Amino acid sequence: MFPFSIQTLTHNPAHAEIRLVYAGLESFDSSVWKCTVVGPYCHERQTIAVAYAASSPTEQGWIVHIPEPCLWSAATPFLYEVKVQKRGEQYHHRWGIRALTVQRKRFLENQEPMAIRAVRVLKGFDETLAGQLRRAGVNSLMMPLSELLTENAQLADRYGFHVLYEINPEEDELLWKAESTLPLHISTMGYLLPQATMQQPQLWHNAMLHLHRQRRDIFIGIPVDTLPLSVVQGHVEFLVAPSSQMEELAVVKMPVIASVRRFDVLAEELPTNWAGRVSRVLPGE
């Protein structure tokens, strides 16, 4: 397990800062740890990797400065390898530099409006299918939490997929694994909890303890099963709903991902282990 949490603090075309915070039990001692960030790397693109030494230690880790950063996005999933070592122990993790925010009814990635074109993954996410989806123009995935969290997240990081993880709040073991694993992956966009969970305070509270605000760019959403949508928990930042409900949800002041059951917008036929659901975010002011 990589012993640091990572967060992008700031970035612009000239400069980026990432923060590493030690997640171990003992106190952090910068004199016995070394940190280097190397990159960028990008799937199916030639890059020239440069090493950047961590130069700003803090009480809990480092602030690492990267000049002229290459930003991670679905179109250009640039990654930087973070290398840390201590007395012969070495750890490696790849991280992408990007900003994802919600503004009114839109997601903004690196300050640009982001259209979501997603497929719901049931099983069998591997290199072959990842490449097939990229060629089909898919940039986002919805998938249930599984024991393959790390493997799926690493593949999504490298191929440039935003991932919304479907949460069963009663599965405590997977919630613990999600809490410790998914914030370390730049592809993690958010979590989807069942709409009914909002009426179960204990389950909702437990899920929020694990998932909410691990990073400022990971969002909580619900799939809309029933209308009217009378009560929405304050932590909810986006919705997923059938396209037929868009008119009724027009007054909602948050992004709504519209789901449509069709594959004809894709350039290739997909295998049968995918649910027949492609999604998009409707334009919003």
MILO-594839 format. One record per residue (C-alpha): residue number from 1; x, y negated, z. Coordinates in steps of 0.02 Angstrom, whole numbers, padded with zeros to 5 digits, always signed. Layout:
BEGIN
   k      X      Y      Z
 NUM      X      Y      Z
...
END
This chain:
BEGIN
   k      X      Y      Z
   1 +00000 +00000 +00000
   2 +00067 -00171 -00047
   3 +00098 -00259 +00120
   4 +00048 -00436 +00068
   5 -00113 -00521 +00013
   6 -00096 -00635 -00139
   7 -00189 -00792 -00188
   8 -00164 -00922 -00324
   9 -00161 -01091 -00238
  10 -00141 -01209 -00386
  11 -00100 -01202 -00569
  12 -00085 -01316 -00717
  13 +00011 -01303 -00882
  14 +00170 -01362 -00795
  15 +00167 -01273 -00628
  16 +00082 -01138 -00524
  17 +00092 -01088 -00341
  18 +00046 -00919 -00271
  19 +00038 -00878 -00086
  20 +00090 -00712 -00012
  21 +00030 -00676 +00165
  22 +00100 -00529 +00262
  23 -00033 -00401 +00306
  24 +00069 -00292 +00424
  25 +00047 -00273 +00610
  26 +00214 -00344 +00668
  27 +00258 -00527 +00649
  28 +00330 -00585 +00483
  29 +00518 -00620 +00480
  30 +00574 -00700 +00317
  31 +00756 -00664 +00357
  32 +00731 -00476 +00332
  33 +00614 -00486 +00182
  34 +00657 -00534 +00004
  35 +00532 -00583 -00130
  36 +00550 -00605 -00318
  37 +00415 -00635 -00449
  38 +00453 -00575 -00626
  39 +00352 -00609 -00782
  40 +00249 -00634 -00880
  41 +00198 -00465 -00952
  42 +00048 -00440 -01065
  43 -00033 -00285 -01138
  44 +00005 -00268 -01325
  45 +00101 -00434 -01329
  46 +00287 -00466 -01330
  47 +00344 -00577 -01188
  48 +00506 -00637 -01112
  49 +00507 -00599 -00926
  50 +00592 -00721 -00809
  51 +00632 -00693 -00624
  52 +00576 -00823 -00496
  53 +00644 -00811 -00319
  54 +00527 -00855 -00175
  55 +00594 -01018 -00107
  56 +00464 -01080 +00017
  57 +00445 -00960 +00166
  58 +00303 -00989 +00288
  59 +00262 -00913 +00458
  60 +00162 -00776 +00370
  61 +00245 -00755 +00200
  62 +00294 -00865 +00053
  63 +00234 -00994 -00069
  64 +00307 -00948 -00239
  65 +00326 -01083 -00372
  66 +00312 -01033 -00556
  67 +00347 -01165 -00689
  68 +00246 -01164 -00851
  69 +00140 -01014 -00802
  70 +00052 -00899 -00926
  71 -00128 -00883 -00864
  72 -00227 -00722 -00848
  73 -00391 -00714 -00945
  74 -00491 -00582 -01036
  75 -00412 -00639 -01200
  76 -00233 -00651 -01132
  77 -00211 -00542 -00976
  78 -00038 -00604 -00926
  79 +00029 -00524 -00767
  80 +00175 -00563 -00652
  81 +00261 -00426 -00552
  82 +00283 -00469 -00369
  83 +00430 -00376 -00292
  84 +00461 -00375 -00104
  85 +00587 -00275 -00005
  86 +00641 -00251 +00174
  87 +00786 -00143 +00234
  88 +00777 -00022 +00090
  89 +00587 -00022 +00077
  90 +00527 -00088 -00091
  91 +00352 -00134 -00147
  92 +00287 -00190 -00318
  93 +00121 -00265 -00371
  94 +00062 -00355 -00529
  95 -00040 -00513 -00510
  96 -00123 -00631 -00633
  97 -00131 -00820 -00615
  98 -00304 -00889 -00653
  99 -00444 -00995 -00579
 100 -00623 -00931 -00578
 101 -00759 -01046 -00511
 102 -00947 -01068 -00516
 103 -01016 -01235 -00574
 104 -01204 -01252 -00575
 105 -01263 -01110 -00689
 106 -01096 -01064 -00765
 107 -00936 -00971 -00726
 108 -00779 -01068 -00769
 109 -00617 -00976 -00802
 110 -00464 -01087 -00803
 111 -00581 -01237 -00813
 112 -00667 -01170 -00971
 113 -00848 -01102 -00979
 114 -00844 -00911 -00982
 115 -00971 -00808 -01077
 116 -00992 -00635 -01003
 117 -01006 -00486 -01120
 118 -01015 -00335 -01007
 119 -01046 -00149 -01010
 120 -01095 -00048 -00858
 121 -00970 +00091 -00826
 122 -01032 +00253 -00751
 123 -00875 +00361 -00761
 124 -00725 +00404 -00864
 125 -00638 +00235 -00871
 126 -00468 +00269 -00950
 127 -00342 +00197 -01074
 128 -00439 +00258 -01226
 129 -00605 +00183 -01174
 130 -00523 +00023 -01113
 131 -00448 -00005 -01284
 132 -00612 +00038 -01370
 133 -00706 -00089 -01266
 134 -00578 -00224 -01298
 135 -00594 -00196 -01486
 136 -00783 -00207 -01466
 137 -00769 -00379 -01387
 138 -00818 -00329 -01210
 139 -00735 -00438 -01078
 140 -00823 -00383 -00917
 141 -00874 -00222 -00831
 142 -00999 -00170 -00700
 143 -00953 -00012 -00606
 144 -00998 +00073 -00443
 145 -00866 +00089 -00308
 146 -00777 +00256 -00319
 147 -00624 +00345 -00254
 148 -00532 +00284 -00410
 149 -00536 +00103 -00354
 150 -00349 +00072 -00372
 151 -00331 +00159 -00541
 152 -00483 +00073 -00616
 153 -00431 -00098 -00550
 154 -00253 -00083 -00616
 155 -00320 -00037 -00788
 156 -00441 -00185 -00786
 157 -00299 -00302 -00735
 158 -00191 -00245 -00880
 159 -00326 -00244 -01015
 160 -00410 -00406 -00960
 161 -00581 -00355 -00894
 162 -00679 -00450 -00762
 163 -00757 -00320 -00647
 164 -00916 -00330 -00543
 165 -00920 -00186 -00419
 166 -01089 -00113 -00370
 167 -01094 -00090 -00181
 168 -01191 +00035 -00077
 169 -01179 -00051 +00094
 170 -01209 +00115 +00183
 171 -01044 +00188 +00119
 172 -00929 +00122 +00255
 173 -00775 +00218 +00198
 174 -00783 +00144 +00022
 175 -00817 -00029 +00095
 176 -00657 -00018 +00196
 177 -00562 +00038 +00042
 178 -00637 -00103 -00062
 179 -00588 -00230 +00071
 180 -00407 -00175 +00072
 181 -00386 -00139 -00114
 182 -00489 -00249 -00230
 183 -00433 -00425 -00177
 184 -00258 -00376 -00235
 185 -00322 -00362 -00414
 186 -00353 -00516 -00521
 187 -00486 -00422 -00621
 188 -00600 -00417 -00467
 189 -00735 -00544 -00507
 190 -00868 -00499 -00380
 191 -00981 -00377 -00292
 192 -01162 -00329 -00326
 193 -01270 -00280 -00177
 194 -01446 -00209 -00195
 195 -01582 -00342 -00183
 196 -01666 -00246 -00041
 197 -01509 -00266 +00066
 198 -01555 -00449 +00093
 199 -01702 -00387 +00198
 200 -01589 -00276 +00305
 201 -01488 -00396 +00413
 202 -01374 -00265 +00490
 203 -01322 -00190 +00323
 204 -01302 -00361 +00243
 205 -01196 -00426 +00387
 206 -01085 -00271 +00383
 207 -01056 -00289 +00196
 208 -01013 -00474 +00215
 209 -00886 -00434 +00350
 210 -00795 -00324 +00224
 211 -00819 -00421 +00064
 212 -00859 -00605 +00083
 213 -00724 -00737 +00058
 214 -00579 -00617 +00043
 215 -00531 -00735 -00099
 216 -00620 -00893 -00150
 217 -00635 -00827 -00329
 218 -00728 -00666 -00284
 219 -00917 -00689 -00288
 220 -01067 -00602 -00212
 221 -01217 -00562 -00323
 222 -01377 -00460 -00325
 223 -01469 -00370 -00466
 224 -01647 -00436 -00471
 225 -01770 -00291 -00459
 226 -01928 -00381 -00406
 227 -02001 -00555 -00427
 228 -02040 -00680 -00361
 229 -01869 -00704 -00285
 230 -01930 -00777 -00121
 231 -01777 -00770 -00008
 232 -01595 -00771 -00063
 233 -01457 -00751 +00065
 234 -01339 -00899 +00072
 235 -01189 -00795 +00020
 236 -01268 -00748 -00148
 237 -01182 -00843 -00290
 238 -01249 -00759 -00448
 239 -01389 -00645 -00508
 240 -01405 -00502 -00634
 241 -01579 -00487 -00710
 242 -01667 -00417 -00864
 243 -01677 -00544 -01005
 244 -01867 -00537 -00990
 245 -01853 -00624 -00820
 246 -01749 -00771 -00879
 247 -01897 -00890 -00890
 248 -01950 -00855 -00712
 249 -01771 -00878 -00651
 250 -01742 -01040 -00745
 251 -01756 -01142 -00585
 252 -01618 -01043 -00498
 253 -01464 -01152 -00477
 254 -01333 -01017 -00501
 255 -01268 -00910 -00645
 256 -01388 -00775 -00704
 257 -01315 -00630 -00803
 258 -01450 -00571 -00923
 259 -01452 -00384 -00959
 260 -01516 -00313 -01124
 261 -01527 -00130 -01171
 262 -01440 -00126 -01338
 263 -01277 -00074 -01419
 264 -01300 -00152 -01590
 265 -01198 -00305 -01540
 266 -01045 -00193 -01523
 267 -00930 -00153 -01667
 268 -00910 +00030 -01619
 269 -01022 +00167 -01553
 270 -00983 +00202 -01370
 271 -00974 +00374 -01287
 272 -01126 +00441 -01196
 273 -01048 +00418 -01023
 274 -01088 +00232 -01031
 275 -01255 +00161 -00982
 276 -01342 +00072 -01125
 277 -01329 -00101 -01054
 278 -01239 -00253 -01123
 279 -01248 -00416 -01030
 280 -01219 -00599 -01064
 281 -01234 -00761 -00969
 282 -01366 -00875 -01041
 283 -01308 -01053 -01073
 284 -01343 -01168 -00927
 285 -01310 -01349 -00888
END
